[in-house]
Amino acid sequence: MTIRCAVLGLGRLGYHHAKNLAAKQIGGAELAAVVDPLAGRAEQVAREWGIGKWTADPDEVLQDPHIDAVVIVTPTDTHAELIKRAALCGKAIFVEKPLTQKTAEADEIIRIVREQRVICQVGFMRRFDPAYAEAKRRIVAGDIGQPLYFKGITRDAGAPPASFIERSGRIFLDVSIHDYDLARYLMNAEITAVTAHGSVLKHPFMTAYRDVDQAISYVQFASGAAGDIEASRNSPYGHDIRTEIIGTEGSLLIGTLRNHNVTLLNRKGSTYEIIPDFQTRFQDAYRLELAHFIQCVQNAQTPQVTEIDGKINLEVAVAATVSFDSGQTVQVAAAHGQTSS
């Protein structure tokens, strides 16, 4: 059974997903349509990859009975409405993180997805990265004993433009949310409280949007464990994502700066090529998460990362933002079984 897909949003990441689907990198899937509001963009991508349908209007594919699934990679503040419309049209949904920017909207999304009985997977791709998947296997096997402390680093090589920052939901929702998801996944425990701090160190324009380019979150878990999560847009040397989990019997270190396992030695010393961007670092993860989504659609299975995870991760990010604004530690609603914050 081939799943006919449409990609909504053809920016950097949307194009990457479209390319994987069009180049037959995802077994059992066909890229049948592409959508982008920018004049000429959808047609350009469609002609490049031989895709039969393109449009600037998402409703043209949402209402198309020949489209089985949609991959939503549009600006963050458009996710909620597109998810709801896709669900009401009976489409299986893959949506890039975050699920939405507001917990009340998350509750509405969950209700509609359940009522329509459609599959919804949220794009927290790090879970599908082979190194992180192996780390999870090792933790479950007991190789480091009981996890005690999570340390996450996400450093971007540069800051997005003001037009992106304005709609991004701020750094804890846009950047740290990936680490919040990883922390819950690897520590096998919910985050119960977060204390967040941040500063503008390099990009003064961010102050107009109440955002920062350097942030830290201290998190506490229901298991009694703790952790810290750094988010930075100030990495002059390249894209840097690393994680450490300290346990009672050992520690796991995940991630590398090396783009290729080649070191140059000469009279000036030793050098190696650093990973340039997130698409390069997680190219396998992006492919594997879509492959997982297609398999779930084909087999009517629940994805590994659902709209519920999307809401919980959102609640942690919202709590971090509130903590940053108030200077206080904030409890996380999801950890106490609530349905909204």
C-alpha positions as a Markdown table, in Angstrom:
| # | Residue | x | y | z |
|---|---|---|---|---|
| 1 | Met | 0.0 | 0.0 | 0.0 |
| 2 | Thr | 1.6 | 3.3 | -1.1 |
| 3 | Ile | 0.8 | 6.3 | 1.0 |
| 4 | Arg | 0.3 | 9.4 | -1.2 |
| 5 | Cys | 1.7 | 12.4 | 0.7 |
| 6 | Ala | 1.6 | 16.2 | 0.3 |
| 7 | Val | 4.2 | 18.5 | 1.9 |
| 8 | Leu | 2.9 | 21.8 | 3.2 |
| 9 | Gly | 5.7 | 24.4 | 3.5 |
| 10 | Leu | 8.8 | 24.3 | 1.4 |
| 11 | Gly | 11.4 | 26.2 | 3.4 |
| 12 | Arg | 14.7 | 24.6 | 4.4 |
| 13 | Leu | 13.2 | 21.7 | 6.3 |
| 14 | Gly | 10.1 | 21.3 | 4.2 |
| 15 | Tyr | 12.2 | 21.0 | 1.1 |
| 16 | His | 14.4 | 18.4 | 2.9 |
| 17 | His | 11.3 | 16.3 | 3.6 |
| 18 | Ala | 10.0 | 16.8 | 0.1 |
| 19 | Lys | 13.3 | 15.7 | -1.3 |
| 20 | Asn | 13.4 | 12.5 | 0.8 |
| 21 | Leu | 9.9 | 11.6 | -0.3 |
| 22 | Ala | 10.4 | 12.5 | -4.0 |
| 23 | Ala | 13.8 | 10.7 | -4.2 |
| 24 | Lys | 12.1 | 7.5 | -2.9 |
| 25 | Gln | 14.1 | 7.5 | 0.3 |
| 26 | Ile | 10.9 | 6.6 | 2.3 |
| 27 | Gly | 9.6 | 3.2 | 1.4 |
| 28 | Gly | 5.9 | 2.9 | 0.8 |
| 29 | Ala | 5.5 | 6.6 | 0.2 |
| 30 | Glu | 4.9 | 8.8 | -2.8 |
| 31 | Leu | 5.1 | 12.6 | -2.9 |
| 32 | Ala | 1.9 | 13.5 | -4.8 |
| 33 | Ala | 1.7 | 17.2 | -4.1 |
| 34 | Val | 3.6 | 20.2 | -2.7 |
| 35 | Val | 2.2 | 23.4 | -1.2 |
| 36 | Asp | 3.8 | 26.8 | -0.4 |
| 37 | Pro | 2.3 | 30.3 | -0.3 |
| 38 | Leu | 5.3 | 32.0 | -1.8 |
| 39 | Ala | 4.6 | 32.8 | -5.4 |
| 40 | Gly | 6.3 | 30.2 | -7.7 |
| 41 | Arg | 7.9 | 28.1 | -4.9 |
| 42 | Ala | 5.6 | 25.1 | -5.1 |
| 43 | Glu | 5.8 | 25.0 | -8.9 |
| 44 | Gln | 9.6 | 25.2 | -8.8 |
| 45 | Val | 9.9 | 22.3 | -6.4 |
| 46 | Ala | 7.3 | 20.3 | -8.3 |
| 47 | Arg | 9.1 | 20.7 | -11.6 |
| 48 | Glu | 12.5 | 19.9 | -10.0 |
| 49 | Trp | 11.3 | 16.5 | -8.6 |
| 50 | Gly | 8.6 | 15.7 | -11.2 |
| 51 | Ile | 5.7 | 16.1 | -8.8 |
| 52 | Gly | 2.3 | 16.2 | -10.5 |
| 53 | Lys | 0.4 | 18.7 | -8.3 |
| 54 | Trp | 1.4 | 22.0 | -6.8 |
| 55 | Thr | -0.5 | 24.8 | -5.2 |
| 56 | Ala | -0.3 | 27.8 | -2.9 |
| 57 | Asp | -3.6 | 26.8 | -1.2 |
| 58 | Pro | -3.4 | 24.0 | 1.4 |
| 59 | Asp | -7.2 | 23.3 | 1.1 |
| 60 | Glu | -6.6 | 22.0 | -2.5 |
| 61 | Val | -4.7 | 19.0 | -1.1 |
| 62 | Leu | -6.5 | 18.7 | 2.2 |
| 63 | Gln | -9.8 | 18.2 | 0.3 |
| 64 | Asp | -8.2 | 16.0 | -2.3 |
| 65 | Pro | -9.4 | 12.4 | -1.7 |
| 66 | His | -6.3 | 11.0 | -3.5 |
| 67 | Ile | -4.0 | 12.4 | -0.7 |
| 68 | Asp | -3.6 | 10.1 | 2.2 |
| 69 | Ala | -1.2 | 12.0 | 4.4 |
| 70 | Val | 0.2 | 15.5 | 4.9 |
| 71 | Val | 3.6 | 16.6 | 6.2 |
| 72 | Ile | 3.2 | 20.1 | 7.8 |
| 73 | Val | 6.4 | 22.2 | 7.8 |
| 74 | Thr | 4.8 | 25.7 | 7.8 |
| 75 | Pro | 5.5 | 28.5 | 10.3 |
| 76 | Thr | 4.9 | 27.5 | 13.9 |
| 77 | Asp | 1.9 | 29.8 | 14.4 |
| 78 | Thr | 0.1 | 28.0 | 11.5 |
| 79 | His | 0.4 | 24.5 | 12.8 |
| 80 | Ala | -2.7 | 24.3 | 14.9 |
| 81 | Glu | -5.2 | 25.4 | 12.2 |
| 82 | Leu | -3.6 | 23.1 | 9.6 |
| 83 | Ile | -3.6 | 20.1 | 11.9 |
| 84 | Lys | -7.3 | 20.6 | 12.7 |
| 85 | Arg | -8.3 | 21.1 | 9.0 |
| 86 | Ala | -6.2 | 18.0 | 8.0 |
| 87 | Ala | -7.8 | 15.9 | 10.7 |
| 88 | Leu | -11.3 | 16.9 | 9.7 |
| 89 | Cys | -10.4 | 15.9 | 6.1 |
| 90 | Gly | -9.4 | 12.5 | 7.4 |
| 91 | Lys | -5.7 | 12.9 | 6.5 |
| 92 | Ala | -2.9 | 11.2 | 8.5 |
| 93 | Ile | -0.7 | 14.0 | 9.9 |
| 94 | Phe | 3.0 | 14.5 | 10.3 |
| 95 | Val | 3.7 | 17.9 | 11.8 |
| 96 | Glu | 7.1 | 19.5 | 12.6 |
| 97 | Lys | 7.5 | 20.6 | 16.2 |
| 98 | Pro | 6.0 | 22.3 | 18.1 |
| 99 | Leu | 2.4 | 21.0 | 17.9 |
| 100 | Thr | 1.3 | 24.6 | 18.5 |
| 101 | Gln | 2.2 | 27.6 | 20.6 |
| 102 | Lys | -0.7 | 27.5 | 23.1 |
| 103 | Thr | -1.7 | 24.6 | 25.4 |
| 104 | Ala | -5.4 | 25.4 | 24.9 |
| 105 | Glu | -5.0 | 24.8 | 21.2 |
| 106 | Ala | -3.1 | 21.6 | 22.0 |
| 107 | Asp | -6.1 | 20.3 | 23.9 |
| 108 | Glu | -8.4 | 21.1 | 20.9 |
| 109 | Ile | -6.0 | 19.4 | 18.5 |
| 110 | Ile | -6.0 | 16.3 | 20.7 |
| 111 | Arg | -9.8 | 16.2 | 20.8 |
| 112 | Ile | -10.2 | 16.6 | 17.1 |
| 113 | Val | -7.5 | 14.0 | 16.3 |
| 114 | Arg | -9.1 | 11.5 | 18.6 |
| 115 | Glu | -12.6 | 12.2 | 17.3 |
| 116 | Gln | -11.5 | 11.8 | 13.7 |
| 117 | Arg | -9.3 | 8.8 | 14.5 |
| 118 | Val | -6.4 | 9.9 | 12.4 |
| 119 | Ile | -2.7 | 9.3 | 13.0 |
| 120 | Cys | -0.7 | 12.3 | 14.2 |
| 121 | Gln | 3.1 | 12.2 | 14.6 |
| 122 | Val | 5.1 | 15.2 | 15.8 |
| 123 | Gly | 8.5 | 15.8 | 14.4 |
| 124 | Phe | 10.9 | 15.3 | 17.3 |
| 125 | Met | 13.5 | 13.7 | 15.1 |
| 126 | Arg | 16.2 | 13.3 | 17.6 |
| 127 | Arg | 14.5 | 10.2 | 19.0 |
| 128 | Phe | 15.1 | 8.6 | 15.6 |
| 129 | Asp | 18.8 | 9.5 | 15.3 |
| 130 | Pro | 20.7 | 6.2 | 15.4 |
| 131 | Ala | 23.0 | 7.4 | 18.2 |
| 132 | Tyr | 20.1 | 8.5 | 20.4 |
| 133 | Ala | 18.2 | 5.3 | 19.7 |
| 134 | Glu | 21.2 | 3.3 | 20.8 |
| 135 | Ala | 21.6 | 5.4 | 23.9 |
| 136 | Lys | 17.9 | 4.7 | 24.8 |
| 137 | Arg | 18.6 | 0.9 | 24.2 |
| 138 | Arg | 21.6 | 1.1 | 26.6 |
| 139 | Ile | 19.6 | 2.9 | 29.3 |
| 140 | Val | 16.7 | 0.4 | 29.1 |
| 141 | Ala | 19.3 | -2.4 | 29.3 |
| 142 | Gly | 20.6 | -0.9 | 32.6 |
| 143 | Asp | 24.1 | -0.2 | 31.3 |
| 144 | Ile | 24.4 | 3.0 | 33.3 |
| 145 | Gly | 22.1 | 2.0 | 36.2 |
| 146 | Gln | 19.4 | 4.5 | 37.2 |
| 147 | Pro | 19.6 | 7.8 | 35.3 |
| 148 | Leu | 20.4 | 10.7 | 37.6 |
| 149 | Tyr | 21.3 | 13.7 | 35.5 |
| 150 | Phe | 20.6 | 14.9 | 32.0 |
| 151 | Lys | 22.8 | 17.5 | 30.3 |
| 152 | Gly | 21.8 | 18.8 | 26.8 |
| 153 | Ile | 23.5 | 21.2 | 24.5 |
| 154 | Thr | 21.9 | 22.7 | 21.4 |
| 155 | Arg | 24.1 | 25.4 | 19.8 |
| 156 | Asp | 23.1 | 26.9 | 16.4 |
| 157 | Ala | 25.7 | 28.4 | 14.1 |
| 158 | Gly | 23.7 | 31.6 | 13.8 |
| 159 | Ala | 20.5 | 33.4 | 14.5 |
| 160 | Pro | 17.5 | 33.3 | 12.2 |
| 161 | Pro | 16.2 | 36.6 | 10.8 |
| 162 | Ala | 13.8 | 38.8 | 12.7 |
| 163 | Ser | 10.9 | 37.6 | 10.6 |
| 164 | Phe | 11.5 | 34.1 | 11.9 |
| 165 | Ile | 12.1 | 35.1 | 15.5 |
| 166 | Glu | 8.9 | 37.1 | 15.6 |
| 167 | Arg | 6.8 | 34.0 | 14.9 |
| 168 | Ser | 9.0 | 31.3 | 16.6 |
| 169 | Gly | 7.5 | 31.4 | 20.1 |
| 170 | Arg | 10.9 | 32.4 | 21.6 |
| 171 | Ile | 14.0 | 30.2 | 22.3 |
| 172 | Phe | 12.6 | 27.8 | 24.8 |
| 173 | Leu | 9.7 | 26.8 | 22.4 |
| 174 | Asp | 11.8 | 27.0 | 19.2 |
| 175 | Val | 15.1 | 25.4 | 20.4 |
| 176 | Ser | 15.0 | 23.9 | 23.9 |
| 177 | Ile | 11.8 | 21.9 | 23.2 |
| 178 | His | 13.9 | 19.3 | 21.3 |
| 179 | Asp | 16.0 | 18.7 | 24.5 |
| 180 | Tyr | 12.9 | 18.7 | 26.7 |
| 181 | Asp | 11.6 | 15.8 | 24.5 |
| 182 | Leu | 14.9 | 14.0 | 24.6 |
| 183 | Ala | 15.1 | 14.4 | 28.4 |
| 184 | Arg | 11.7 | 12.8 | 28.9 |
| 185 | Tyr | 12.5 | 10.1 | 26.4 |
| 186 | Leu | 16.0 | 9.1 | 27.7 |
| 187 | Met | 15.4 | 9.7 | 31.4 |
| 188 | Asn | 12.0 | 7.8 | 31.2 |
| 189 | Ala | 10.5 | 10.4 | 33.5 |
| 190 | Glu | 8.3 | 13.5 | 33.2 |
| 191 | Ile | 9.7 | 16.9 | 33.9 |
| 192 | Thr | 8.0 | 18.4 | 37.0 |
| 193 | Ala | 9.6 | 21.8 | 37.3 |
| 194 | Val | 11.8 | 24.2 | 35.3 |
| 195 | Thr | 13.9 | 27.2 | 36.1 |
| 196 | Ala | 15.0 | 29.2 | 33.1 |
| 197 | His | 17.4 | 32.1 | 32.5 |
| 198 | Gly | 18.7 | 33.8 | 29.3 |
| 199 | Ser | 20.5 | 36.8 | 27.9 |
| 200 | Val | 21.1 | 38.6 | 24.6 |
| 201 | Leu | 24.8 | 38.3 | 24.0 |
| 202 | Lys | 25.2 | 38.8 | 20.3 |
| 203 | His | 21.9 | 39.7 | 18.5 |
| 204 | Pro | 20.3 | 42.9 | 20.0 |
| 205 | Phe | 17.3 | 42.8 | 17.6 |
| 206 | Met | 15.9 | 39.9 | 19.6 |
| 207 | Thr | 15.0 | 42.2 | 22.5 |
| 208 | Ala | 12.2 | 43.6 | 20.4 |
| 209 | Tyr | 10.6 | 40.1 | 20.5 |
| 210 | Arg | 11.3 | 39.4 | 24.2 |
| 211 | Asp | 13.7 | 36.7 | 23.0 |
| 212 | Val | 17.3 | 35.8 | 23.8 |
| 213 | Asp | 20.2 | 34.2 | 22.0 |
| 214 | Gln | 21.6 | 32.3 | 25.0 |
| 215 | Ala | 19.5 | 30.4 | 27.5 |
| 216 | Ile | 19.7 | 27.7 | 30.2 |
| 217 | Ser | 16.9 | 25.6 | 31.7 |
| 218 | Tyr | 17.3 | 23.7 | 34.9 |
| 219 | Val | 14.8 | 20.8 | 35.0 |
| 220 | Gln | 13.6 | 18.5 | 37.7 |
| 221 | Phe | 12.0 | 15.0 | 37.0 |
| 222 | Ala | 9.3 | 13.0 | 38.7 |
| 223 | Ser | 11.9 | 10.3 | 39.3 |
| 224 | Gly | 14.0 | 12.7 | 41.5 |
| 225 | Ala | 16.6 | 13.2 | 38.7 |
| 226 | Ala | 17.6 | 16.6 | 37.4 |
| 227 | Gly | 19.3 | 18.2 | 34.4 |
| 228 | Asp | 20.3 | 21.3 | 32.6 |
| 229 | Ile | 19.7 | 22.3 | 29.0 |
| 230 | Glu | 21.6 | 25.0 | 27.1 |
| 231 | Ala | 20.2 | 26.7 | 24.0 |
| 232 | Ser | 22.4 | 29.0 | 22.0 |
| 233 | Arg | 22.3 | 30.9 | 18.7 |
| 234 | Asn | 26.0 | 31.9 | 19.1 |
| 235 | Ser | 28.1 | 29.0 | 17.9 |
| 236 | Pro | 30.7 | 30.4 | 15.5 |
| 237 | Tyr | 32.3 | 27.0 | 14.8 |
| 238 | Gly | 29.2 | 25.2 | 13.5 |
| 239 | His | 26.1 | 23.2 | 14.6 |
| 240 | Asp | 26.7 | 21.6 | 18.0 |
| 241 | Ile | 24.3 | 19.1 | 19.6 |
| 242 | Arg | 25.5 | 16.9 | 22.4 |
| 243 | Thr | 23.9 | 15.1 | 25.3 |
| 244 | Glu | 25.1 | 13.4 | 28.5 |
| 245 | Ile | 23.2 | 11.1 | 30.8 |
| 246 | Ile | 24.8 | 10.4 | 34.1 |
| 247 | Gly | 23.6 | 7.2 | 35.9 |
| 248 | Thr | 24.3 | 5.4 | 39.1 |
| 249 | Glu | 26.6 | 3.0 | 37.3 |
| 250 | Gly | 28.0 | 5.0 | 34.4 |
| 251 | Ser | 27.5 | 7.8 | 31.9 |
| 252 | Leu | 26.5 | 8.0 | 28.2 |
| 253 | Leu | 27.9 | 10.7 | 25.9 |
| 254 | Ile | 26.0 | 11.3 | 22.7 |
| 255 | Gly | 26.9 | 13.5 | 19.8 |
| 256 | Thr | 30.0 | 14.7 | 17.9 |
| 257 | Leu | 31.2 | 17.9 | 16.2 |
| 258 | Arg | 32.8 | 15.9 | 13.4 |
| 259 | Asn | 31.1 | 16.0 | 10.0 |
| 260 | His | 33.5 | 13.3 | 8.7 |
| 261 | Asn | 35.7 | 11.0 | 10.7 |
| 262 | Val | 38.8 | 12.5 | 9.1 |
| 263 | Thr | 41.5 | 14.5 | 10.9 |
| 264 | Leu | 44.1 | 16.5 | 9.1 |
| 265 | Leu | 47.6 | 16.7 | 10.7 |
| 266 | Asn | 50.1 | 19.2 | 9.4 |
| 267 | Arg | 52.6 | 21.7 | 10.7 |
| 268 | Lys | 49.8 | 24.0 | 11.9 |
| 269 | Gly | 48.4 | 21.2 | 14.1 |
| 270 | Ser | 45.3 | 19.0 | 13.7 |
| 271 | Thr | 41.9 | 20.0 | 12.3 |
| 272 | Tyr | 38.7 | 18.3 | 11.3 |
| 273 | Glu | 35.5 | 19.4 | 9.5 |
| 274 | Ile | 32.7 | 20.5 | 11.8 |
| 275 | Ile | 29.0 | 19.7 | 11.1 |
| 276 | Pro | 27.6 | 22.8 | 9.3 |
| 277 | Asp | 23.9 | 22.6 | 10.0 |
| 278 | Phe | 21.0 | 20.6 | 11.5 |
| 279 | Gln | 20.0 | 19.0 | 8.2 |
| 280 | Thr | 23.4 | 17.4 | 7.9 |
| 281 | Arg | 23.6 | 16.4 | 11.6 |
| 282 | Phe | 20.2 | 14.7 | 11.5 |
| 283 | Gln | 19.8 | 13.6 | 7.9 |
| 284 | Asp | 19.3 | 10.0 | 9.0 |
| 285 | Ala | 16.9 | 11.0 | 11.7 |
| 286 | Tyr | 14.7 | 13.0 | 9.4 |
| 287 | Arg | 14.5 | 10.1 | 7.0 |
| 288 | Leu | 13.9 | 7.5 | 9.7 |
| 289 | Glu | 11.1 | 9.5 | 11.4 |
| 290 | Leu | 9.2 | 9.8 | 8.1 |
| 291 | Ala | 9.7 | 6.1 | 7.4 |
| 292 | His | 8.2 | 5.4 | 10.9 |
| 293 | Phe | 5.3 | 7.7 | 10.1 |
| 294 | Ile | 4.5 | 5.9 | 6.8 |
| 295 | Gln | 4.7 | 2.5 | 8.5 |
| 296 | Cys | 2.3 | 3.7 | 11.2 |
| 297 | Val | -0.2 | 4.9 | 8.5 |
| 298 | Gln | 0.1 | 1.6 | 6.6 |
| 299 | Asn | -0.4 | -0.5 | 9.7 |
| 300 | Ala | -2.8 | 1.7 | 11.6 |
| 301 | Gln | -0.3 | 1.9 | 14.5 |
| 302 | Thr | 0.3 | 4.7 | 17.1 |
| 303 | Pro | 3.5 | 6.7 | 16.3 |
| 304 | Gln | 6.4 | 6.8 | 18.8 |
| 305 | Val | 5.9 | 10.6 | 19.2 |
| 306 | Thr | 2.2 | 11.6 | 19.3 |
| 307 | Glu | 0.1 | 14.7 | 19.8 |
| 308 | Ile | 0.2 | 13.9 | 23.5 |
| 309 | Asp | 4.0 | 14.1 | 23.5 |
| 310 | Gly | 3.7 | 17.3 | 21.5 |
| 311 | Lys | 1.4 | 18.8 | 24.2 |
| 312 | Ile | 3.7 | 17.7 | 27.1 |
| 313 | Asn | 6.8 | 19.1 | 25.5 |
| 314 | Leu | 4.9 | 22.3 | 24.8 |
| 315 | Glu | 3.9 | 22.6 | 28.4 |
| 316 | Val | 7.5 | 22.3 | 29.5 |
| 317 | Ala | 8.5 | 25.0 | 27.0 |
| 318 | Val | 5.7 | 27.3 | 28.2 |
| 319 | Ala | 6.8 | 26.7 | 31.8 |
| 320 | Ala | 10.4 | 27.6 | 30.9 |
| 321 | Thr | 9.2 | 30.8 | 29.2 |
| 322 | Val | 7.1 | 31.8 | 32.2 |
| 323 | Ser | 10.0 | 31.1 | 34.5 |
| 324 | Phe | 12.3 | 33.2 | 32.4 |
| 325 | Asp | 9.8 | 36.1 | 32.4 |
| 326 | Ser | 9.1 | 35.9 | 36.1 |
| 327 | Gly | 12.5 | 34.8 | 37.5 |
| 328 | Gln | 10.7 | 32.0 | 39.4 |
| 329 | Thr | 10.7 | 28.2 | 39.2 |
| 330 | Val | 7.6 | 27.0 | 37.5 |
| 331 | Gln | 5.8 | 23.7 | 38.0 |
| 332 | Val | 4.9 | 21.8 | 34.8 |
| 333 | Ala | 1.2 | 21.0 | 34.4 |
| 334 | Ala | 1.6 | 17.8 | 32.5 |
| 335 | Ala | 3.6 | 16.2 | 35.3 |
| 336 | His | 0.6 | 16.6 | 37.6 |
| 337 | Gly | -1.9 | 14.9 | 35.2 |
| 338 | Gln | -3.6 | 18.2 | 34.1 |
| 339 | Thr | -4.9 | 18.7 | 30.6 |
| 340 | Ser | -3.7 | 22.3 | 30.2 |
| 341 | Ser | -1.5 | 24.8 | 31.9 |
